[in-house]
């Protein structure tokens, strides 16, 4: 993570290792197996939050609450989970980029806006594609798993109703 920015964006397990931060946000649109891997590898010294398309606002609020609890500017690393290619290497996904971008946008709304260029690009994508996000995520889900034809498409993200759901330490 760059010490120059308060909010950064990284990808996958390697990005998680580079993301030394007070708060780690795992961005995964489908809360797939990649999230479980990242949760197991997440630092125990950071507040770890799980972001999906439906809970970006509560994740940003939890990050602000943690910053206030710390009494100082908190570093925030957003780690987009991505998927895996057949050889096991990371395959960045538009869906997880959009989740990360929504979190960046919500953080900016709360006044946490000193973010890296990668965060700015993710945020711009999320804001400009807000109306098409669900269709894009569904289309990507169908493309990513052609061997599993389903009429309904990918499973919808679970509802997150309690405040700050998805937070672990």
C-alpha positions as CSV (number, residue, x, y, z in Angstrom):
1,X,0.0,0.0,0.0
2,X,1.3,3.5,-0.8
3,X,1.8,5.6,2.3
4,X,0.8,8.6,0.2
5,X,-2.9,7.8,0.0
6,X,-5.4,7.1,2.8
7,X,-7.5,4.8,0.6
8,X,-5.9,2.3,-1.8
9,X,-7.1,-0.5,-4.1
10,X,-5.4,-3.8,-4.5
11,X,-6.4,-7.2,-6.0
12,X,-6.4,-10.7,-4.6
13,X,-4.3,-12.5,-2.1
14,X,-1.1,-10.8,-3.3
15,X,-2.7,-7.4,-2.9
16,X,-3.9,-8.3,0.5
17,X,-0.3,-9.0,1.6
18,X,0.7,-5.6,0.3
19,X,-2.2,-3.9,2.0
20,X,-0.8,-2.9,5.4
21,X,-3.7,-0.8,6.7
22,X,-5.8,-0.1,9.7
23,X,-9.0,-1.1,7.8
24,X,-9.2,-3.8,5.1
25,X,-12.3,-3.9,2.9
26,X,-12.7,-7.1,1.0
27,X,-14.7,-6.3,-2.2
28,X,-16.5,-9.3,-3.7
29,X,-19.8,-8.9,-5.6
30,X,-20.8,-12.6,-5.2
31,X,-19.1,-13.4,-1.8
32,X,-17.5,-16.3,-3.6
33,X,-14.7,-18.7,-2.4
34,X,-12.2,-15.9,-3.0
35,X,-13.6,-14.0,0.0
36,X,-13.1,-17.0,2.3
37,X,-9.5,-17.3,1.2
38,X,-8.9,-13.6,1.8
39,X,-10.6,-13.7,5.2
40,X,-8.3,-16.5,6.3
41,X,-5.3,-14.5,5.2
42,X,-6.5,-11.1,6.5
43,X,-4.3,-9.4,9.1
44,X,-5.6,-9.8,12.6
45,X,-4.5,-6.3,13.5
46,X,-6.9,-4.6,11.1
47,X,-10.6,-4.2,11.1
48,X,-11.7,-6.4,8.2
49,X,-15.0,-5.5,6.4
50,X,-16.8,-7.5,3.6
51,X,-18.3,-5.3,0.9
52,X,-20.8,-6.3,-1.7
53,X,-23.0,-4.3,-4.0
54,X,-25.7,-3.8,-1.4
55,X,-23.7,-2.8,1.7
56,X,-21.2,-0.2,0.5
57,X,-22.8,2.6,2.5
58,X,-22.7,0.7,5.8
59,X,-19.1,-0.4,5.1
60,X,-18.0,3.2,4.6
61,X,-19.8,4.2,7.8
62,X,-18.0,1.4,9.7
63,X,-14.7,2.6,8.3
64,X,-15.4,6.2,9.5
65,X,-16.5,4.9,12.9
66,X,-13.2,3.0,13.2
67,X,-11.2,6.1,12.2
68,X,-13.0,8.1,14.9
69,X,-12.3,5.3,17.4
70,X,-8.6,5.4,16.5
71,X,-8.6,9.2,16.9
72,X,-6.4,9.6,13.8
73,X,-6.6,9.3,10.1
74,X,-7.0,5.6,9.3
75,X,-5.4,3.9,6.4
76,X,-8.0,1.9,4.3
77,X,-7.0,-0.8,1.8
78,X,-9.8,-2.1,-0.4
79,X,-8.9,-5.5,-1.8
80,X,-11.0,-6.7,-4.7
81,X,-11.3,-10.4,-4.6
82,X,-11.5,-11.2,-8.3
83,X,-11.9,-14.7,-9.7
84,X,-9.4,-17.4,-10.8
85,X,-8.4,-18.5,-14.2
86,X,-8.1,-22.3,-14.8
87,X,-4.4,-22.1,-14.0
88,X,-5.2,-20.5,-10.6
89,X,-4.0,-17.0,-11.4
90,X,-6.0,-14.0,-10.5
91,X,-8.7,-12.8,-12.9
92,X,-9.8,-9.3,-12.1
93,X,-13.5,-8.8,-12.5
94,X,-15.7,-5.9,-13.4
95,X,-18.1,-6.8,-10.7
96,X,-15.6,-6.6,-7.9
97,X,-14.2,-3.4,-9.4
98,X,-17.7,-1.9,-9.2
99,X,-18.1,-3.0,-5.6
100,X,-14.7,-1.3,-4.7
101,X,-15.8,1.8,-6.6
102,X,-19.0,2.0,-4.7
103,X,-17.1,1.8,-1.4
104,X,-14.7,4.6,-2.6
105,X,-17.7,6.7,-3.5
106,X,-19.4,6.2,-0.2
107,X,-16.1,7.0,1.7
108,X,-15.8,10.2,-0.3
109,X,-19.4,11.1,0.6
110,X,-18.3,10.8,4.3
111,X,-15.2,13.0,3.7
112,X,-12.6,10.3,3.3
113,X,-11.4,11.2,-0.1
114,X,-7.6,11.1,-0.3
115,X,-7.6,8.0,-2.5
116,X,-5.2,6.4,-5.0
117,X,-5.5,6.7,-8.7
118,X,-6.8,3.1,-8.9
119,X,-9.5,4.1,-6.4
120,X,-10.4,7.1,-8.5
121,X,-10.8,4.9,-11.6
122,X,-12.9,2.3,-9.8
123,X,-15.1,5.1,-8.3
124,X,-15.6,6.7,-11.7
125,X,-16.6,3.4,-13.2
126,X,-19.1,2.7,-10.3
127,X,-20.6,6.2,-10.5
128,X,-21.0,6.3,-14.3
129,X,-22.3,2.7,-14.5
130,X,-24.6,2.9,-11.5
131,X,-27.7,2.2,-13.5
132,X,-26.2,-0.7,-15.4
133,X,-24.4,-2.4,-12.5
134,X,-26.7,-5.3,-11.9
135,X,-26.9,-6.1,-15.6
136,X,-23.1,-6.0,-15.9
137,X,-22.6,-8.2,-12.9
138,X,-25.1,-10.7,-14.2
139,X,-23.5,-10.7,-17.6
140,X,-20.0,-11.2,-16.2
141,X,-21.3,-14.1,-14.0
142,X,-22.6,-15.9,-17.1
143,X,-19.4,-15.3,-19.0
144,X,-17.2,-16.5,-16.0
145,X,-19.0,-19.8,-15.7
146,X,-20.1,-21.0,-19.1
147,X,-20.0,-24.7,-18.0
148,X,-22.8,-24.1,-15.5
149,X,-25.8,-22.9,-17.5
150,X,-28.6,-21.4,-15.4
151,X,-31.7,-19.6,-16.4
152,X,-31.6,-17.3,-13.4
153,X,-28.0,-16.2,-13.7
154,X,-25.7,-15.6,-10.7
155,X,-27.1,-15.8,-7.2
156,X,-28.0,-12.3,-5.9
157,X,-25.9,-10.9,-3.1
158,X,-27.2,-11.6,0.3
159,X,-29.2,-8.8,2.0
160,X,-27.2,-7.0,4.7
161,X,-29.6,-5.4,7.1
162,X,-27.7,-5.0,10.4
163,X,-25.5,-1.9,10.6
164,X,-21.9,-2.8,9.8
165,X,-22.6,-6.4,9.0
166,X,-19.6,-8.1,7.6
167,X,-17.1,-6.6,10.0
168,X,-14.6,-9.0,11.6
169,X,-11.5,-8.5,13.6
